């Protein structure tokens, strides 16, 4: 059973970057703006102006930048820097206590709107519960049927690849050769499964899923079937190859909701799946597991995507042996929906990620060349700075994370760079002294030939995502005892 749980977690994980939801900023360019630059700061969640937010406009992120103009946003979340217009390239930074800070280097527009997100520790959670239904009939009593209920995925989720964000932290108990704990968002229809020489009974149709209050979301469910013997072989260890033994049969996507309190929502799998896409990825630039996934984008926004299948095309142990795999997708696409194919190379235990998104994929898919990237080394103390450079038609982002309660890490600074910035150094000295950096990453996102850095629309820019990469490392201070496993 543990292997089935992990397997379903990988399914959702694969379709998956660091910020969920919309992009963190928009840029506009008004030729009549004169010599002023306007920075407007909003709460990402409710679109509420963040009065009192600290704002900086300058030529670099260096704390010693003598050109920097600083101030605080007014009641409308607005700050105006004089003498910075007429085509000048600048850096904008916004910060407020209790929120992740955001900086953008290489801005050429006359105004920039920055959306700050509350620190994860400040978020309020509500609990969703319900019963799953619409199960496909069992093809054999030697097959295990199971599903996972989770939040739909945004294109920005493709950078993070963290299974823990998709597996519920809550536990439910089931009786399988004694009482066992399973994630509360795992669902199992009533079934009798033969695991020679015994028969086991499974029945857990209900889910429990904690979600962030006040955020617009859609619930998703993916159900699959796999031979029980595959889950009991190999000493109980989950391998990437087992993905190819799973048959994804049905899926579901709920309507929109903005839960403010605990809620109930039944979810029935009504999307029939069948093998549609034959995918042959290219050789990645580093030894990696190559995972390919089919993802349904119901409205073309790339904000509420549903993974419908995932397979392994190669493994890090044998990276040059690349297989052509077939992915299941909806038999009938809803009006306005498209199916994308995502190929992701995962190296160094997930510390290196390079991926490709093929929009509106056809029956035969060759995703193309993966992005090159430089691995980051773990360190015993935070580096003085981190360097990045945006691709010609996209952005780069450095994400700094700190320790949080319950042995977690949370992002505190999302530093973006646009192409006009060239090479950007992100000085960690800009963080408050009481923030202890625990993890950091450098990512790149190619956003298509139509990307224009002078007019960026946060609600639409991720629709153009084509390739992405992420390199991550940990700060591991020297200790007299052991360190946690990362």
C-alpha positions as CSV (number, residue, x, y, z in Angstrom):
1,X,0.0,0.0,0.0
2,X,2.9,2.4,0.7
3,X,4.1,1.9,-2.8
4,X,0.7,2.8,-4.3
5,X,0.6,6.0,-2.2
6,X,4.1,7.0,-3.3
7,X,3.2,6.1,-6.9
8,X,0.1,8.3,-7.0
9,X,2.1,11.1,-5.4
10,X,4.7,10.9,-8.2
11,X,1.8,11.1,-10.7
12,X,0.7,14.4,-9.4
13,X,4.2,15.6,-8.7
14,X,5.3,15.1,-12.3
15,X,2.7,17.4,-13.8
16,X,4.0,19.8,-11.7
17,X,7.6,25.3,-10.2
18,X,8.1,27.5,-6.5
19,X,5.1,29.9,-6.7
20,X,1.6,28.5,-7.3
21,X,-1.0,30.6,-9.1
22,X,-0.3,33.7,-11.1
23,X,3.0,35.4,-11.9
24,X,4.4,37.7,-9.2
25,X,4.4,40.9,-11.3
26,X,3.0,42.8,-14.3
27,X,4.8,45.5,-16.3
28,X,3.1,48.3,-18.3
29,X,4.7,50.9,-20.6
30,X,3.0,54.3,-21.1
31,X,4.9,56.6,-23.5
32,X,3.2,59.6,-21.8
33,X,4.4,58.7,-18.3
34,X,7.2,61.3,-18.3
35,X,10.2,60.8,-16.0
36,X,8.4,58.9,-13.3
37,X,8.2,55.2,-12.4
38,X,5.1,53.9,-10.6
39,X,5.3,50.8,-8.4
40,X,2.0,49.4,-7.1
41,X,1.9,46.7,-4.5
42,X,-1.0,44.3,-3.9
43,X,-1.8,41.3,-1.7
44,X,-1.6,38.4,-4.1
45,X,-4.6,36.7,-2.6
46,X,-7.4,39.3,-2.5
47,X,-6.0,42.0,-4.8
48,X,-6.0,44.4,-1.8
49,X,-3.5,47.3,-2.0
50,X,-0.7,46.8,0.6
51,X,-0.5,50.3,2.2
52,X,2.8,50.8,4.0
53,X,4.8,48.3,1.9
54,X,8.5,49.2,1.6
55,X,9.4,49.9,-2.0
56,X,12.8,50.5,-3.6
57,X,13.6,51.6,-7.1
58,X,17.3,51.6,-8.2
59,X,19.9,50.3,-10.6
60,X,20.8,47.2,-8.7
61,X,20.0,45.1,-5.7
62,X,23.3,46.0,-4.0
63,X,22.5,47.6,-0.6
64,X,25.1,50.2,-1.4
65,X,23.4,51.4,-4.6
66,X,23.6,55.2,-4.4
67,X,20.9,55.7,-7.1
68,X,18.2,53.9,-5.0
69,X,15.0,55.7,-4.2
70,X,13.0,54.2,-1.3
71,X,9.7,54.9,0.3
72,X,6.4,53.4,1.4
73,X,3.3,52.6,-0.6
74,X,0.3,54.9,0.0
75,X,-3.3,53.7,0.8
76,X,-3.7,52.7,-2.8
77,X,-0.5,50.6,-2.6
78,X,1.2,53.1,-4.9
79,X,4.8,54.5,-4.8
80,X,6.1,57.0,-7.4
81,X,9.9,57.4,-8.1
82,X,10.7,60.6,-9.9
83,X,13.4,60.8,-12.5
84,X,13.3,57.1,-13.5
85,X,11.2,57.1,-16.6
86,X,12.0,57.6,-20.3
87,X,13.3,54.2,-21.1
88,X,15.7,53.7,-18.2
89,X,16.2,50.2,-17.0
90,X,15.7,49.7,-13.3
91,X,15.2,47.4,-10.3
92,X,12.0,47.4,-8.3
93,X,11.7,45.7,-4.9
94,X,8.6,45.4,-2.6
95,X,8.5,44.0,0.9
96,X,6.1,44.0,3.9
97,X,6.2,42.2,7.2
98,X,4.4,38.9,7.0
99,X,4.9,38.6,3.2
100,X,7.4,37.1,0.8
101,X,9.4,39.9,-0.8
102,X,9.6,40.3,-4.5
103,X,12.2,42.0,-6.6
104,X,12.4,42.5,-10.4
105,X,15.6,43.5,-12.2
106,X,15.7,44.8,-15.8
107,X,12.4,46.6,-15.8
108,X,11.8,48.8,-18.8
109,X,8.2,49.8,-18.4
110,X,6.9,53.0,-16.9
111,X,5.0,51.1,-14.2
112,X,5.2,47.7,-12.4
113,X,2.6,46.0,-10.3
114,X,4.0,43.6,-7.7
115,X,1.9,40.9,-6.0
116,X,3.1,39.9,-2.6
117,X,2.2,36.5,-1.1
118,X,1.8,36.0,2.7
119,X,4.5,33.9,4.3
120,X,3.4,30.2,4.4
121,X,3.5,30.5,8.2
122,X,0.8,33.2,8.1
123,X,-1.6,31.3,5.9
124,X,-4.9,30.1,7.3
125,X,-6.0,26.6,6.4
126,X,-9.5,25.1,6.0
127,X,-10.4,21.5,5.6
128,X,-12.1,20.0,2.6
129,X,-13.9,16.7,2.9
130,X,-16.0,14.6,0.7
131,X,-16.6,11.2,-1.0
132,X,-15.0,10.1,-4.3
133,X,-17.1,8.4,-6.9
134,X,-17.3,7.5,-10.6
135,X,-14.8,4.6,-10.2
136,X,-14.0,2.5,-13.2
137,X,-14.8,-1.2,-12.9
138,X,-12.0,-3.5,-11.8
139,X,-10.4,-5.4,-14.6
140,X,-9.2,-8.2,-12.3
141,X,-9.3,-9.1,-8.6
142,X,-5.5,-9.0,-8.8
143,X,-5.5,-5.2,-9.5
144,X,-5.5,-2.4,-6.9
145,X,-7.6,0.6,-7.7
146,X,-6.8,3.9,-6.0
147,X,-6.9,7.6,-6.4
148,X,-5.7,10.9,-5.0
149,X,-7.6,14.1,-4.5
150,X,-5.6,17.3,-4.7
151,X,-5.6,20.9,-5.9
152,X,-5.3,21.4,-9.6
153,X,-1.9,22.6,-10.7
154,X,-0.7,25.9,-12.2
155,X,2.2,26.2,-14.7
156,X,4.3,27.8,-11.9
157,X,4.1,24.6,-10.0
158,X,6.3,23.0,-12.6
159,X,9.4,24.4,-10.8
160,X,8.9,22.9,-7.4
161,X,8.5,19.2,-7.9
162,X,7.8,18.6,-4.2
163,X,5.6,15.6,-3.5
164,X,4.9,16.7,0.0
165,X,2.9,19.7,-1.3
166,X,0.5,17.3,-3.0
167,X,0.2,14.5,-0.4
168,X,-1.9,15.6,2.6
169,X,0.0,16.1,5.8
170,X,-3.1,14.6,7.6
171,X,-3.4,10.9,8.2
172,X,-6.3,8.5,8.1
173,X,-6.4,4.9,9.3
174,X,-7.2,1.8,7.3
175,X,-7.2,-1.8,8.2
176,X,-4.8,-3.8,6.0
177,X,-3.2,-6.6,8.1
178,X,-3.7,-4.4,11.0
179,X,-4.2,-0.7,11.4
180,X,-2.2,1.5,9.1
181,X,-1.9,5.2,8.5
182,X,-2.3,6.6,5.0
183,X,-2.5,10.2,3.7
184,X,-6.0,11.6,4.2
185,X,-6.4,12.5,0.5
186,X,-5.8,8.9,-0.7
187,X,-9.1,7.3,-1.8
188,X,-9.9,3.6,-2.4
189,X,-13.1,2.2,-3.7
190,X,-14.6,-0.9,-2.0
191,X,-12.7,-3.8,-3.4
192,X,-11.4,-7.3,-2.7
193,X,-7.8,-7.8,-3.9
194,X,-6.0,-11.1,-4.2
195,X,-2.4,-10.8,-2.9
196,X,-1.4,-14.5,-3.0
197,X,-2.0,-16.4,-0.9
198,X,-4.5,-14.1,0.8
199,X,-7.4,-11.7,-0.1
200,X,-7.5,-8.2,1.4
201,X,-10.4,-5.8,1.6
202,X,-10.0,-2.1,0.8
203,X,-12.5,0.6,1.3
204,X,-11.7,4.3,1.8
205,X,-13.9,6.4,-0.5
206,X,-13.7,9.6,1.6
207,X,-10.9,12.2,1.5
208,X,-9.7,15.0,3.7
209,X,-7.6,17.8,2.2
210,X,-6.3,21.0,3.9
211,X,-6.2,24.0,1.6
212,X,-5.4,27.7,2.0
213,X,-8.4,29.8,2.9
214,X,-9.5,32.5,0.5
215,X,-7.7,31.1,-2.6
216,X,-9.5,30.3,-5.8
217,X,-9.0,26.7,-6.6
218,X,-10.4,23.6,-8.3
219,X,-10.2,20.1,-6.8
220,X,-8.9,17.3,-9.0
221,X,-8.8,13.5,-8.7
222,X,-6.8,11.0,-10.7
223,X,-7.5,7.3,-10.4
224,X,-5.4,4.5,-11.6
225,X,-5.0,0.7,-11.5
226,X,-1.9,-1.5,-11.0
227,X,-1.3,-5.1,-10.4
228,X,-1.0,-5.9,-6.7
229,X,2.1,-8.0,-7.3
230,X,3.9,-4.8,-8.6
231,X,3.2,-3.2,-5.2
232,X,4.6,-6.1,-3.2
233,X,7.7,-6.8,-5.3
234,X,11.0,-5.1,-5.0
235,X,11.1,-5.1,-1.2
236,X,8.5,-2.4,-1.0
237,X,10.8,0.2,-2.6
238,X,9.3,2.7,-5.1
239,X,11.2,3.0,-8.4
240,X,10.6,5.3,-11.4
241,X,10.1,2.2,-13.6
242,X,6.9,1.2,-11.8
243,X,5.1,4.2,-13.3
244,X,5.0,2.3,-16.6
245,X,3.0,-0.4,-14.9
246,X,0.2,1.9,-13.8
247,X,-2.8,2.4,-16.0
248,X,-4.5,5.8,-15.5
249,X,-8.2,5.2,-16.2
250,X,-10.3,8.2,-15.1
251,X,-10.0,11.7,-13.7
252,X,-12.1,14.6,-12.4
253,X,-11.9,18.4,-12.1
254,X,-14.3,20.2,-9.8
255,X,-15.8,23.6,-10.4
256,X,-14.2,26.8,-9.0
257,X,-14.4,27.6,-5.3
258,X,-12.9,30.1,-2.9
259,X,-13.3,28.4,0.5
260,X,-13.3,30.6,3.6
261,X,-14.3,27.9,6.0
262,X,-14.3,24.1,6.2
263,X,-16.3,22.7,3.3
264,X,-17.7,19.5,1.8
265,X,-17.4,18.6,-1.9
266,X,-18.1,15.3,-3.6
267,X,-15.9,14.5,-6.5
268,X,-16.8,12.0,-9.2
269,X,-14.4,10.9,-11.9
270,X,-16.2,11.6,-15.1
271,X,-13.3,12.1,-17.5
272,X,-12.5,8.8,-19.4
273,X,-8.9,8.4,-20.3
274,X,-7.2,6.4,-23.1
275,X,-3.7,6.2,-24.6
276,X,-3.3,9.2,-27.0
277,X,0.3,10.6,-27.0
278,X,3.4,8.7,-28.0
279,X,6.3,10.6,-26.6
280,X,10.0,10.3,-27.2
281,X,12.1,12.8,-25.2
282,X,15.7,13.9,-26.0
283,X,18.7,13.1,-23.9
284,X,19.0,15.5,-21.0
285,X,22.3,17.4,-20.2
286,X,22.8,15.4,-16.9
287,X,22.1,12.0,-15.6
288,X,18.4,12.0,-14.7
289,X,15.1,10.2,-14.5
290,X,13.0,11.4,-17.4
291,X,9.4,11.7,-16.5
292,X,6.7,12.5,-19.1
293,X,3.2,13.5,-18.3
294,X,0.0,14.4,-20.1
295,X,-1.8,17.4,-18.6
296,X,-5.2,18.7,-19.4
297,X,-5.5,22.5,-19.4
298,X,-9.3,23.1,-19.2
299,X,-9.4,26.7,-20.3
300,X,-6.0,27.5,-21.8
301,X,-5.0,29.6,-18.8
302,X,-2.3,27.2,-17.5
303,X,-3.6,27.9,-14.0
304,X,-5.9,24.9,-13.2
305,X,-4.3,22.0,-14.9
306,X,-5.1,18.3,-14.4
307,X,-2.5,15.6,-14.9
308,X,-4.0,12.5,-16.6
309,X,-1.0,10.2,-16.9
310,X,2.7,9.9,-16.2
311,X,5.4,7.5,-17.4
312,X,9.1,7.0,-17.1
313,X,11.1,7.4,-20.4
314,X,14.6,6.8,-18.8
315,X,16.3,6.4,-15.5
316,X,19.4,8.0,-14.0
317,X,21.0,4.6,-13.7
318,X,20.7,4.1,-17.5
319,X,20.1,7.6,-18.9
320,X,21.0,6.9,-22.5
321,X,18.3,4.2,-22.9
322,X,15.3,6.4,-23.7
323,X,12.0,4.8,-24.3
324,X,9.0,5.9,-26.3
325,X,6.0,5.9,-24.0
326,X,2.3,6.3,-24.5
327,X,0.3,8.7,-22.3
328,X,-3.4,8.6,-21.5
329,X,-5.5,11.7,-22.1
330,X,-9.2,12.5,-22.1
331,X,-11.2,10.5,-24.7
332,X,-13.3,13.7,-25.2
333,X,-11.8,17.1,-24.4
334,X,-14.2,19.6,-22.9
335,X,-14.8,22.7,-25.0
336,X,-11.9,25.1,-24.8
337,X,-9.6,22.5,-23.3
338,X,-6.2,21.4,-24.6
339,X,-3.8,18.6,-23.6
340,X,-0.2,19.5,-23.0
341,X,2.7,17.1,-22.7
342,X,5.4,17.8,-20.1
343,X,8.8,16.1,-20.2
344,X,11.0,16.6,-17.1
345,X,14.5,15.5,-16.3
346,X,15.1,15.0,-12.6
347,X,18.6,14.7,-11.5
348,X,20.6,14.6,-8.2
349,X,17.5,13.5,-6.2
350,X,15.4,16.3,-7.6
351,X,18.0,19.1,-7.0
352,X,18.3,19.5,-10.8
353,X,15.1,19.9,-12.9
354,X,15.0,20.7,-16.6
355,X,11.6,20.5,-18.4
356,X,9.8,21.1,-21.6
357,X,6.1,21.8,-22.1
358,X,4.5,21.0,-25.5
359,X,1.3,23.0,-25.9
360,X,-1.6,21.3,-27.6
361,X,0.3,18.1,-28.1
362,X,-0.5,15.7,-31.0
363,X,-0.4,12.0,-31.2
364,X,3.4,11.8,-31.8
365,X,5.5,14.1,-29.6
366,X,9.2,14.8,-29.6
367,X,9.5,17.6,-27.0
368,X,13.0,18.7,-28.1
369,X,16.2,19.8,-26.3
370,X,16.2,20.3,-22.5
371,X,17.6,23.5,-21.1
372,X,21.2,23.5,-19.8
373,X,21.8,24.4,-16.2
374,X,24.5,24.6,-13.6
375,X,24.3,22.5,-10.5
376,X,24.5,24.3,-7.1
377,X,26.5,22.9,-4.3
378,X,25.3,22.6,-0.7
379,X,27.1,25.0,1.7
380,X,27.8,25.3,5.4
381,X,26.8,29.0,5.5
382,X,24.7,31.1,3.1
383,X,26.5,32.5,0.1
384,X,27.0,36.2,-0.1
385,X,25.1,36.4,-3.3
386,X,23.5,34.3,-6.0
387,X,23.8,35.0,-9.8
388,X,21.2,34.5,-12.5
389,X,20.6,35.6,-16.1
390,X,17.2,35.5,-17.9
391,X,16.8,33.7,-21.2
392,X,16.2,35.9,-24.2
393,X,12.5,35.3,-24.1
394,X,11.7,34.8,-20.5
395,X,12.7,35.3,-16.9
396,X,15.1,34.0,-14.3
397,X,14.2,33.7,-10.6
398,X,16.2,33.2,-7.5
399,X,14.2,31.9,-4.6
400,X,15.5,32.1,-1.0
401,X,13.9,30.0,1.7
402,X,14.3,30.0,5.5
403,X,13.7,27.6,8.4
404,X,10.1,27.3,9.6
405,X,8.3,25.4,12.4
406,X,7.9,21.6,12.1
407,X,11.2,21.2,10.3
408,X,9.8,22.9,7.2
409,X,11.3,25.6,4.9
410,X,9.3,28.5,3.4
411,X,10.2,31.1,0.7
412,X,10.9,34.6,1.8
413,X,12.3,36.3,-1.3
414,X,11.5,35.8,-5.0
415,X,14.1,37.7,-7.0
416,X,13.2,37.9,-10.7
417,X,15.3,39.1,-13.7
418,X,14.2,40.2,-17.1
419,X,16.4,39.9,-20.2
420,X,17.5,43.6,-20.1
421,X,19.1,43.1,-16.7
422,X,21.9,40.9,-18.0
423,X,23.7,39.1,-15.2
424,X,22.1,39.8,-11.8
425,X,23.6,39.2,-8.4
426,X,21.1,38.7,-5.6
427,X,22.8,39.8,-2.3
428,X,21.5,37.9,0.7
429,X,22.5,40.9,2.9
430,X,19.2,42.4,1.9
431,X,17.4,39.9,4.1
432,X,16.7,40.8,7.8
433,X,19.4,39.4,10.1
434,X,16.9,37.1,11.9
435,X,16.1,35.2,8.7
436,X,18.2,32.1,8.6
437,X,18.6,30.9,5.0
438,X,18.1,27.2,4.7
439,X,17.6,26.5,1.0
440,X,18.1,28.5,-2.3
441,X,17.4,27.9,-6.0
442,X,18.0,29.4,-9.4
443,X,15.4,28.9,-12.1
444,X,14.9,29.9,-15.7
445,X,11.6,30.1,-17.6
446,X,11.3,30.4,-21.4
447,X,8.0,32.1,-22.1
448,X,7.7,31.8,-25.9
449,X,8.5,33.9,-28.9
450,X,5.7,36.4,-28.1
451,X,7.2,37.4,-24.7
452,X,7.7,41.2,-24.4
453,X,9.5,42.3,-21.2
454,X,8.0,45.8,-21.5
455,X,4.4,44.6,-21.3
456,X,4.0,41.6,-18.9
457,X,0.5,40.5,-17.8
458,X,0.8,38.4,-14.7
459,X,-2.5,36.6,-15.4
460,X,-1.5,35.5,-18.9
461,X,2.3,35.3,-19.2
462,X,2.6,31.6,-18.0
463,X,0.4,30.5,-20.9
464,X,3.5,30.8,-23.1
465,X,5.8,28.6,-20.9
466,X,7.8,26.3,-23.1
467,X,11.0,25.3,-21.2
468,X,12.1,25.6,-17.6
469,X,14.9,24.7,-15.3
470,X,15.7,24.7,-11.6
471,X,18.9,24.1,-9.6
472,X,18.6,23.9,-5.8
473,X,20.9,23.5,-2.9
474,X,20.8,23.5,1.0
475,X,22.6,25.4,3.7
476,X,23.8,22.8,6.1
477,X,25.6,24.3,9.1
478,X,28.2,22.2,10.7
479,X,26.7,20.4,13.7
480,X,28.0,18.2,16.5
481,X,25.0,15.8,15.9
482,X,23.4,14.5,12.8
483,X,21.6,16.5,10.1
484,X,18.2,15.9,8.8
485,X,17.7,13.9,5.6
486,X,17.1,16.2,2.6
